[in-house]
């Protein structure tokens, strides 16, 4: 017999809410990074090929994702 998989509506709504919250926090972090630097981050990464800055920005977003996911799992 196949087990019946049940999906609760509250779990779906919670997942959608936390997804949008995480994306919003990532966007806010990107906006803050752009406002706090005195140079164009996108220009440095794309045109000037600044690999160190790209790695730094990537690690910031990865650490934010880990923090957001741990907060979601703790609730």
Secondary structure, 3 states (H helix, E strand, C coil): CCCCCCCCHHHHHHHHHHHHHHHHHHHHHHHHHHHHCCCCHHHHHHCCCCHHHHHHHHHHHHHHHHHHHHHHHHC
